[in-house]
Every structure is written in C-alpha cells, then in structure tokens.
Amino acid sequence: MTHLNLEASALLVRHITLLKALEISHGVLDLACGSGRNGRYLLSRGLPVVFADIDGEKLASLSAVEVSDPAMVTLWEVDFESKADDPLAGKTFDAIMVFNYLHRGLINRIKQSVRPGGLVFYETFTEQQRRFGRPSNPDFLLKPNELTAWFETWQIIHYEERERANPPSHVASLVARKP
Ligand SMILES: C[S@@+](CC[C@H](N)C(=O)[O-])C[C@H]1O[C@@H](n2cnc3c(N)ncnc32)[C@H](O)[C@@H]1O
C-alpha cells in the first residue's frame, strides 16, 4: 500500500498568517505539488490553489478534494522542465510555493510570476542531504545560501538551513516577499 504523507509543511503552517493577509486575485501555485499536502492545507484555510505537477495520477487524486466552491481548485498537468515550452510564461500568482523540488532553470520564471507584494515559499534539500541518502544529484541540491542569493532583491521574511526530522533530511527554507 502506498503511504501518502498529507501533513502540511511546518514552514507553511508557521507562516500561514502571511498568506491569509494577502489580497487574493490570482491564487496560490503549489508547484510540483505531488500529493498536494500543502495546497490542501491552504484550501482548508480558505485560499484558492492551483495544483501543478507532471504526474497526472497524483493530480487525479486531488479531484476528490472536497471544497465548498469548485473555483477554489485548479488542477494543472504540466512539465516545468519542458524544453519545448515555457509553462509559467505570462502567468501570475499571488504566491508560489515549492517544496522538495528543484529545477534551477525555473527560478527566474518563478520570480516573474509572483505579483508585486506576493510571496514565495521555498523549501528543498541542501548539499548536506547526502548524509541522509537521496537525492544526491547536485542538480537537486541547494548550495549554502543559494536560496537567499536568488531572492536577494526581495524582502527575506524567513531563512534557515537545518536538519528536518520527518523524513530525516537537510533542507533550506525561505519565505520572501516580492517588492
Ligand atoms: C518529492 S515530490 C514533492 C511533492 C510536494 N511538493 C511535497 O513536498 O509533498 C516532487 C514532485 O515533483 C514532481 N515533478 C518532477 N518533475 C516535474 C516536472 N518536470 N514538472 C512538474 N512536476 C514535476 C513529481 O511528480 C513529484 O510529485
């Protein structure tokens, strides 16, 4: 049996008030959402979510999520690493969250796609993750302070690099606001 982890990220829970305080006109993008645990949490707090992933089966499982207003949920099957396409081009969100996923070619697009005053939540593995196992490919591992360097012109609300207990791992976590 596949075990689905539906517990929302502690980073998101800790900073939910920032998202609740946003004026929402575009929705929040859960980029590479997987099971959608984080987007589901935002839905439960009344925020509209665009769930985006390359895996259509994972997205299909999200169609059963119960919401009072169907307009709160958008499912988007997309390849964010496509060489033929630029999926975020021309798209705008009030916030974008990325957990446990890294494709460096997407960072500038993520920055462009957040509206002024909007937020980014980013948490993924650092190079120290190798102590715990996979991923070990450098393409998927952040260097020290890499996240803060990407968002250096934004207001950094929260940043840390730390061991995460569940699952045992080493991650960098950032919350930042676009000027
Ligand atoms: C480790 S999971 C993280 C899921 C979720 N963000 C979380 O933390 O629970 C990585 C996700 O990235 C998705 N993914 C991988 N490559 C992708 C791509 N090129 N475009 C869109 N999604 C992709 C996978 O399908 C998977 O659901």
The ligand as an ORCA input file, in Angstrom:
! r2SCAN-3c Opt
* xyz 0 1
  C       9.408     14.942     -3.928
  S       7.881     15.312     -4.725
  C       7.378     16.751     -3.784
  C       5.889     16.907     -3.732
  C       5.358     18.042     -2.879
  N       5.874     19.330     -3.292
  C       5.627     17.788     -1.414
  O       6.578     18.346     -0.859
  O       4.900     16.981     -0.822
  C       8.387     16.030     -6.256
  C       7.265     16.245     -7.217
  O       7.775     16.913     -8.368
  C       7.059     16.448     -9.492
  N       7.846     16.726    -10.691
  C       9.034     16.177    -11.039
  N       9.448     16.639    -12.209
  C       8.500     17.528    -12.628
  C       8.343     18.325    -13.805
  N       9.270     18.314    -14.768
  N       7.256     19.128    -13.907
  C       6.313     19.118    -12.926
  N       6.402     18.380    -11.812
  C       7.476     17.584    -11.654
  C       6.887     14.954     -9.211
  O       5.847     14.394     -9.987
  C       6.600     14.968     -7.707
  O       5.210     14.994     -7.464
*
